[in-house]
Amino acid sequence: MLVSNIDTPYYAVIFSTVLSENIDGYEKTSERMITLAKQQEGFLGIESARNSIGITVSYWSSLEAISKWKNNLEHTEARVLGREKWYAKYQLRICKVERAYSFEK
């Protein structure tokens, strides 16, 4: 589901990943992180897709909200597991969204 109708400006955290061969526990942890992120102050929404690479974009009201999410204990533990076990490679970008447009039939 695409996220829409967020008043600008806001922030987007773009997390691009390539999985390793060992993904035991990955899906369960990923679902838990989405549930947990939705409970964080400043969380605005999330979009995700996976083929040969995965791209997850989460939307936040402020850099402070992103920092608090980064420092959440369960999220920190999941990041450690990701580096040790699930990800062959990842890249994270934080962007400020000044304008956004959408279309729907």
N, CA, C and O of each residue as an XYZ file, in Angstrom:
420
protein
N       0.841     -1.184      0.000
C       0.000      0.000      0.000
C       0.884      1.244      0.000
O       1.831      1.342      0.780
N       0.573      2.176     -0.865
C       1.339      3.413     -0.934
C       0.866      4.395      0.133
O      -0.330      4.516      0.398
N       1.800      5.077      0.727
C       1.504      6.097      1.720
C       1.215      7.398      0.979
O       1.971      7.782      0.087
N       0.148      8.068      1.335
C      -0.165      9.350      0.702
C      -0.753     10.311      1.727
O      -1.037      9.940      2.866
N      -0.924     11.527      1.302
C      -1.535     12.569      2.129
C      -0.746     12.904      3.396
O      -1.332     13.116      4.458
N       0.560     12.950      3.283
C       1.399     13.415      4.385
C       1.760     14.863      4.071
O       2.256     15.166      2.986
N       1.512     15.742      5.014
C       1.857     17.154      4.807
C       3.368     17.334      4.788
O       4.077     16.833      5.661
N       3.848     18.050      3.790
C       5.269     18.354      3.698
C       5.582     19.566      4.566
O       4.703     20.380      4.846
N       6.830     19.681      4.986
C       7.946     18.771      4.799
C       7.899     17.625      5.803
O       7.310     17.741      6.878
N       8.528     16.527      5.431
C       8.702     15.369      6.300
C       9.976     14.656      5.848
O      10.615     15.077      4.883
N      10.338     13.603      6.528
C      11.583     12.889      6.224
C      11.290     11.465      5.764
O      10.354     10.820      6.236
N      12.108     10.996      4.838
C      12.030      9.625      4.352
C      13.347      8.925      4.661
O      14.424      9.449      4.377
N      13.248      7.741      5.243
C      14.410      6.895      5.476
C      14.317      5.765      4.455
O      13.393      4.954      4.499
N      15.274      5.719      3.542
C      15.286      4.729      2.471
C      16.323      3.665      2.825
O      17.516      3.948      2.930
N      15.843      2.446      3.005
C      16.690      1.326      3.427
C      16.687      0.284      2.314
O      15.687     -0.402      2.102
N      17.810      0.167      1.604
C      17.958     -0.768      0.492
C      18.838     -1.924      0.944
O      19.887     -1.712      1.552
N      18.405     -3.164      0.643
C      19.123     -4.329      1.154
C      19.289     -5.427      0.107
O      18.495     -5.563     -0.824
N      20.346     -6.196      0.297
C      20.548     -7.460     -0.405
C      20.687     -8.502      0.704
O      21.552     -8.382      1.572
N      19.833     -9.520      0.670
C      19.859    -10.542      1.709
C      21.000    -11.529      1.495
O      21.424    -11.781      0.367
N      21.485    -12.076      2.599
C      22.451    -13.168      2.540
C      21.660    -14.464      2.335
O      20.440    -14.436      2.169
N      22.353    -15.576      2.349
C      21.671    -16.862      2.207
C      20.994    -17.298      3.500
O      20.068    -18.108      3.462
N      21.430    -16.782      4.637
C      20.871    -17.145      5.940
C      19.821    -16.121      6.355
O      20.152    -15.058      6.880
N      18.563    -16.448      6.117
C      17.496    -15.504      6.473
C      16.583    -16.071      7.557
O      15.455    -15.605      7.718
N      17.054    -17.067      8.301
C      16.263    -17.633      9.399
C      15.887    -16.538     10.390
O      16.763    -15.869     10.938
N      14.606    -16.355     10.621
C      14.116    -15.354     11.563
C      13.945    -13.972     10.974
O      13.426    -13.078     11.642
N      14.370    -13.778      9.734
C      14.320    -12.438      9.125
C      12.890    -11.912      8.999
O      12.605    -10.789      9.416
N      11.998    -12.708      8.433
C      10.631    -12.228      8.176
C       9.905    -11.866      9.475
O       9.245    -10.831      9.554
N      10.030    -12.716     10.479
C       9.388    -12.445     11.768
C       9.920    -11.148     12.382
O       9.149    -10.331     12.886
N      11.229    -10.968     12.337
C      11.834     -9.755     12.894
C      11.420     -8.529     12.087
O      11.146     -7.475     12.660
N      11.372     -8.659     10.765
C      10.956     -7.546      9.914
C       9.533     -7.109     10.250
O       9.256     -5.915     10.360
N       8.644     -8.067     10.410
C       7.254     -7.750     10.782
C       7.197     -7.076     12.150
O       6.424     -6.138     12.349
N       8.010     -7.549     13.091
C       8.052     -6.940     14.426
C       8.548     -5.499     14.355
O       8.020     -4.629     15.048
N       9.564     -5.236     13.519
C      10.090     -3.886     13.394
C       9.035     -2.937     12.817
O       8.948     -1.783     13.237
N       8.240     -3.409     11.868
C       7.170     -2.574     11.308
C       6.139     -2.258     12.388
O       5.720     -1.110     12.537
N       5.733     -3.282     13.139
C       4.773     -3.072     14.231
C       5.321     -2.078     15.246
O       4.604     -1.182     15.693
N       6.581     -2.235     15.608
C       7.211     -1.364     16.595
C       7.378      0.062     16.066
O       7.129      1.025     16.792
N       7.794      0.199     14.812
C       7.969      1.536     14.221
C       6.649      2.308     14.227
O       6.627      3.511     14.486
N       5.560      1.614     13.943
C       4.235      2.263     13.910
C       3.845      2.844     15.261
O       2.998      3.735     15.330
N       4.451      2.351     16.332
C       4.158      2.827     17.686
C       5.021      4.020     18.090
O       4.786      4.635     19.130
N       6.016      4.346     17.270
C       6.955      5.411     17.622
C       6.371      6.783     17.329
O       5.712      6.985     16.309
N       6.616      7.711     18.221
C       6.204      9.092     18.002
C       6.899      9.623     16.753
O       8.108      9.455     16.589
N       6.139     10.260     15.882
C       6.706     10.849     14.678
C       6.658      9.937     13.464
O       6.998     10.373     12.364
N       6.247      8.683     13.628
C       6.122      7.764     12.499
C       4.919      8.169     11.650
O       3.838      8.425     12.181
N       5.109      8.227     10.324
C       4.047      8.660      9.419
C       3.572      7.568      8.463
O       2.450      7.640      7.963
N       4.404      6.559      8.200
C       4.008      5.493      7.290
C       5.209      4.723      6.783
O       6.357      5.060      7.073
N       4.914      3.662      6.004
C       5.985      2.802      5.491
C       5.542      2.151      4.185
O       4.369      1.823      4.003
N       6.499      1.973      3.282
C       6.294      1.264      2.020
C       7.477      0.321      1.841
O       8.609      0.666      2.178
N       7.209     -0.883      1.304
C       8.283     -1.850      1.172
C       8.057     -2.757     -0.024
O       6.920     -3.091     -0.355
N       9.154     -3.157     -0.676
C       9.105     -4.093     -1.806
C      10.391     -4.909     -1.801
O      11.451     -4.424     -1.404
N      10.278     -6.169     -2.253
C      11.474     -7.005     -2.305
C      11.426     -7.879     -3.538
O      10.436     -8.565     -3.794
N      12.516     -7.846     -4.304
C      12.815     -8.791     -5.379
C      14.255     -9.207     -5.153
O      14.564     -9.787     -4.113
N      15.139     -8.930     -6.087
C      16.548     -9.241     -5.856
C      17.150     -8.283     -4.828
O      18.105     -8.634     -4.135
N      16.597     -7.083     -4.731
C      16.948     -6.169     -3.643
C      15.661     -5.782     -2.921
O      14.574     -5.817     -3.497
N      15.799     -5.424     -1.689
C      14.654     -4.947     -0.919
C      14.779     -3.456     -0.720
O      15.874     -2.937     -0.506
N      13.661     -2.771     -0.791
C      13.648     -1.337     -0.524
C      12.487     -1.057      0.420
O      11.332     -1.356      0.117
N      12.811     -0.488      1.550
C      11.805     -0.069      2.514
C      11.988      1.420      2.739
O      13.089      1.886      3.032
N      10.899      2.161      2.601
C      10.918      3.598      2.847
C       9.976      3.868      4.008
O       8.780      3.590      3.927
N      10.521      4.412      5.088
C       9.675      4.815      6.209
C       9.660      6.340      6.259
O      10.638      7.000      5.909
N       8.539      6.876      6.697
C       8.327      8.324      6.701
C       8.177      8.806      8.136
O       7.508      8.181      8.959
N       8.825      9.944      8.412
C       8.926     10.454      9.778
C       8.696     11.956      9.800
O       8.947     12.652      8.816
N       8.217     12.442     10.926
C       7.927     13.873     11.064
C       9.172     14.719     11.303
O       9.172     15.915     11.008
N      10.238     14.110     11.836
C      11.427     14.901     12.188
C      12.674     14.024     12.253
O      12.592     12.798     12.327
N      13.823     14.683     12.224
C      15.090     13.969     12.419
C      15.181     13.408     13.833
O      15.772     12.349     14.049
N      14.598     14.114     14.788
C      14.590     13.637     16.174
C      13.827     12.308     16.287
O      14.263     11.397     16.990
N      12.688     12.204     15.591
C      11.910     10.958     15.611
C      12.714      9.813     14.999
O      12.682      8.690     15.503
N      13.436     10.098     13.910
C      14.289      9.079     13.272
C      15.382      8.638     14.230
O      15.665      7.445     14.336
N      15.996      9.572     14.921
C      17.060      9.250     15.875
C      16.532      8.394     17.023
O      17.194      7.446     17.446
N      15.349      8.723     17.525
C      14.759      7.923     18.606
C      14.466      6.505     18.124
O      14.673      5.545     18.867
N      13.986      6.364     16.889
C      13.738      5.044     16.321
C      15.057      4.272     16.187
O      15.126      3.090     16.523
N      16.085      4.939     15.701
C      17.389      4.284     15.555
C      17.878      3.756     16.896
O      18.472      2.680     16.958
N      17.637      4.498     17.965
C      18.142      4.136     19.284
C      17.204      3.245     20.086
O      17.517      2.893     21.223
N      16.054      2.870     19.515
C      15.140      1.943     20.176
C      15.876      0.615     20.399
O      16.528      0.111     19.484
N      15.778      0.055     21.588
C      16.551     -1.132     21.962
C      16.265     -2.327     21.044
O      17.204     -2.963     20.566
N      14.998     -2.643     20.790
C      14.684     -3.784     19.914
C      15.187     -3.550     18.493
O      15.666     -4.474     17.836
N      15.074     -2.305     18.025
C      15.556     -1.967     16.684
C      17.075     -2.117     16.623
O      17.610     -2.605     15.627
N      17.757     -1.709     17.659
C      19.212     -1.857     17.729
C      19.606     -3.332     17.679
O      20.538     -3.703     16.966
N      18.906     -4.162     18.427
C      19.186     -5.602     18.420
C      18.945     -6.198     17.028
O      19.716     -7.044     16.573
N      17.876     -5.757     16.351
C      17.582     -6.245     14.999
C      18.664     -5.808     14.011
O      19.033     -6.574     13.121
N      19.170     -4.596     14.157
C      20.239     -4.125     13.271
C      21.496     -4.980     13.428
O      22.164     -5.302     12.445
N      21.808     -5.341     14.665
C      22.971     -6.195     14.916
C      22.777     -7.545     14.225
O      23.687     -8.029     13.552
N      21.612     -8.151     14.382
C      21.329     -9.426     13.709
C      21.408     -9.275     12.194
O      21.906    -10.163     11.501
N      20.917     -8.152     11.684
C      20.971     -7.911     10.240
C      22.391     -7.918      9.721
O      22.679     -8.551      8.706
N      23.284     -7.219     10.408
C      24.688     -7.175      9.980
C      25.371     -8.532     10.150
O      26.167     -8.939      9.303
N      25.063     -9.229     11.241
C      25.714    -10.510     11.519
C      25.175    -11.648     10.661
O      25.912    -12.583     10.348
N      23.894    -11.583     10.275
C      23.234    -12.759      9.755
C      22.513    -12.552      8.426
O      22.763    -13.303      7.484
N      21.629    -11.562      8.316
C      20.663    -11.503      7.224
C      21.114    -10.727      5.996
O      20.716    -11.069      4.882
N      21.927     -9.699      6.164
C      22.249     -8.830      5.038
C      23.634     -9.105      4.468
O      24.625     -9.161      5.196
N      23.680     -9.276      3.158
C      24.960     -9.305      2.456
C      25.433     -7.875      2.260
O      26.630     -7.598      2.189
N      24.455     -6.970      2.175
C      24.764     -5.561      1.889
C      23.521     -4.732      2.191
O      22.397     -5.182      1.972
N      23.731     -3.513      2.697
C      22.616     -2.577      2.801
C      23.111     -1.147      2.700
O      24.292     -0.855      2.887
N      22.178     -0.272      2.402
C      22.471      1.161      2.351
C      21.264      1.900      2.907
O      20.120      1.537      2.631
N      21.525      2.935      3.688
C      20.463      3.730      4.292
C      20.654      5.186      3.897
O      21.765      5.714      3.938
N      19.568      5.818      3.519
C      19.593      7.243      3.163
C      18.470      7.943      3.914
O      17.379      7.395      4.070
N      18.743      9.148      4.376
C      17.723      9.958      5.028
C      17.552     11.221      4.201
O      18.513     11.943      3.936
N      16.307     11.476      3.797
C      16.024     12.604      2.900
C      14.905     13.459      3.468
O      13.993     12.950      4.120
N      14.977     14.743      3.221
C      13.880     15.643      3.571
C      12.999     15.809      2.336
O      13.478     16.186      1.266
N      11.731     15.529      2.492
C      10.775     15.654      1.395
C      10.143     17.043      1.472
O       9.431     17.366      2.422
N      10.417     17.844      0.466
C       9.894     19.213      0.408
C       8.544     19.289     -0.312
O       7.664     20.064      0.060
N       8.407     18.463     -1.351
C       7.167     18.413     -2.128
C       6.868     16.966     -2.461
O       7.782     16.156     -2.617
N       5.587     16.640     -2.570
C       5.177     15.287     -2.951
C       3.910     15.386     -3.790
O       3.027     16.201     -3.522
N       3.842     14.549     -4.798
C       2.686     14.508     -5.681
C       2.214     13.075     -5.798
O       2.993     12.142     -5.599
N       0.939     12.893     -6.120
C       0.444     11.541     -6.317
C      -0.639     11.525     -7.395
O      -1.181     12.562     -7.781
N      -0.930     10.329     -7.860
C      -1.971     10.105     -8.858
C      -2.676      8.812     -8.520
O      -2.045      7.843     -8.098
N      -3.969      8.796     -8.704
C      -4.728      7.557     -8.506
C      -5.939      7.597     -9.416
O      -6.651      8.599     -9.477
N      -6.173      6.478    -10.135
C      -7.370      6.373    -10.986
C      -8.566      6.029    -10.159
O      -9.668      5.897    -10.692
